[in-house]
Amino acid sequence: MAERCHQRLIRDEMSDKEPREAPQSLSGFYVKEIDKLEAKPIILKYEWLGTMPKITRFCYGLFSPEDEIHGVACFGMGNGTLAGNITTAEIAKPICLERGACVHYSHPHAPSFLVANACRKAYEEKGFNVFYAYSDKEAGEIGTIYQACNWYYLGVSPGRASKYRYKYRNLFTGEILSSRTVRSKVKRGEFHEPAWEKIKDYGKGKYCWFEGSKSEKKKLRAGLRYPALIYPKRVTKN
């Protein structure tokens, strides 16, 4: 039996609690920009991290023909200034797909429909042409949605020198902080060590996608700093 990701577990749990039939097709569904306050309830309810990005640049929502929201995608600048340095092409304008989730009664293909159309609109309406996102092994993710959208898989934490870094988990709340954040808190006297445990962070799978004209995509693809790898597969247990 294949392991299921966190979002799938949440959706299955919600389906048991609040059963509702999913749409038979995505005909008539559409994607449009929404306010982050409209996106927040779905992210908090269904997404693995359970939080909105620290700085949300913009969000898109997936709507039914009856104008009911079925999913959201939230974009931000990613973790660190170098995170979006994916291609050497001078025309590159990167943005990170930081959060995304669909309701438990959405169509099975709703997530990939949302991601594909949200990125296309972010290019047409915002000018971004390089999109990147992460799959978190800790959440049971392998990037199924990005694979369905034909994104490039760049491996686990491409460009990282070491096999792992350290992060810190709060023993009482479960909150996780990067070592960089902890160093800042230590300097300000805001980090109380007994409440935290130090754990190894082996990184996350990274995917990227390019939008634009055929020639623009060609330039962006030619400038990729990392080789596109074979998609990872979910581990199957007997």
N, C-alpha and C positions, 0 to 999 in steps of 0.2 A: 504494500500500500504506500502510495506516495505521500510525503509530508505536505501539509497545507500551510500556506502563509497566514500571518496574523489576520489580515483583512478578510480572508476567506472564512476563517474561524468566526470572526465577529459577524459576518453576514449570515452564516449558517445559524448562529445563535439567535440573531434577530429574526430570522425566518421562522424559527420555532416559536418565539415569543409573539411576533406580530406577522403572522402569515399573510402574504399578499401575492397574487399572481403577477409574474413579470410580463412585460409587453412581448408580443409575438414577433415584433420586428422593430427596427429603428427608423422606419419610414416616418417622415415628418418631424423627427427629432432635430434639434439645432443647438449650436453652441454660440454663446455670446458673453461679453465681458460683464462681470458682476462685482459688487462691492465686497471687500474682504469680510465684512460683518455678515453677509449672506452666505459666504463660504464656510465660515467658522463652525457653525453647528454640525455640519456633516464631517468636517475634519476631526473635530473633537470626539465624535461618536464612532467613526469607522476607521480612522487612520491609525497606523501603528504607533507613531510618536505621540499622538493625542494632543498636539499643540500646533498652533499656527507658526509659520516662520517668524523669526525675530523682526525681520524687515520684509514685509510682503510688498512687492512692486505692483502686482496686479493679479487678478483671478479671472477664470472663465468658468461658466457653468453649463452643464448639459441639461436641456429642457425637453420635455415631452411636447407633443402637438397641443396639449391642453395647458401648456406653460407651467408645468410642475417640474421642479428641479430634481434631477436624478443623479447628479454627480458634480464635482468641482475639481479644478486644477489650479494650484497656487504657485506663482513664479516669484523668485527672488534672486539675489546675487550669489548664492552658494556660500560654502564655507572657506573663507580665505580668498585673497586677491588672485592667487594662481589657479584656483579651481577651474575657471573658465578658459584657461590658456591651453586650448585643445588643438588648435590649428594655427599655423604660421601665416595663413592668408590675411592680408591687410584689411580685407573687407569684413572680417569676422566681428560680429557683435553678439557675444554670448549671454545667455540667461539660463538659470537653473530651475527645473521643474522640481520644487522642493516638497510639495505636498499634493496628494491626489486621492480621491476616494469616491465611490459610488454607493448609493443606498442599496439595501439588501434585496429590494424588489426590482432592481434595474435589469435590463437585458444583458445576457451573458457577454455580448460584445460591446457593451456600453463603455467600459474603461478605455479600450483601444480607440473607439470612435471619438471619445472625448479628447484623448491625448493628441491624436492626429489632427483634429480640427482646431484644438486650442493652440497648437504650435503654428499651424497655418495662419490663424488669425493674428497671433502674436507677431508674425512676420509682416503680414499685410497692414496691421494697425499700429504696431510699435516699432517695426524695423529690425527686430532681432532675427538672426539667421542661424545661430549656433545654439542648440539646446542640449542640455546634459542633465542626467538624473542618476540616482543611485539605487541599488538593490541591497537590502540589509539581510545578511545571513541570519542574524540574531532574530529577525522577524520571520524567518522561513522563506525569504524572498530570493528568487533567482532572476527577476526582471522579466517575467512572463509577458507583461503588457508591452514592454519595449521591444521584446522579441517579435510579438505579434505586429508591431508597427514597423518592423525591419530596421530598427536602430542599430548602430554599430556598438559592439561590445568591446570595451577597451581594457578589460581585466579588473583585478582588485587593486584599488588605490594606485593607478598608474603614475609613475614618476616618484613614488615613495622609495627612499633609499633602503630602509630597513623592512623586515618582514612584519613588524608590528610596532605600535606605539602604546603608550599607556593612557588610560582614561580612568575616571573615578566614579564610583556608584555610591549614592547616599544609602546608608544602611536602613534608614527609616522611611524615606519617601520613594526610593528607587530612581531618583533623578540622576542623570549621567552628565558629567562634565568632561570636556577635553582637558588635556594637560596644560594647554595654553591658557584656558580660562582659569584653571586652578592656580597657575603661577600669578595671574593678575589678582586673584582673590587673596593669595598669600601676602602680596605686597601691600594690599589695603587692609590686611588683618581681618578678612572676612571668611577665612577658611579654617574650620575647626576639624582637624585631622581625625579624631576618634569617631566621627560620624560618617566617615567615608572609607571605602575599600578600594585599593588600587588593582585594576584589572587590565589585561592585555587587549588591545584593540587591533584586530587583524585587518581592519579596513572593510570597505564596501565595494561591491561590483559597480563599475561605472559604465554608463551608456551615453551615446551622443547621437544627435540627428541634425541634419542641415536642411534649411529651407531657402528658397530663392529660385531664380531661373536656372535652366540647365547648365549654363556656363558658370554661374555663381556657385552652384553645388559642386561643380567639377573643381573649381579653385579651392574651395573649402576642404573637399575630400583629399585633394593632392597635398594639402598642407598639414594633414593629420600628424600630430607629434607622436602618436602611439599606433602600433599596428592593430587593425581590427581582428579580433579573435573569434574562435568558434563559441557559440552560445553555451553557457553552462546548463546542465540538465538537473532536474530534481532527483534527489536520491530516492530510490524505491526500496521499501522494506517488505520482505516476505511475511 
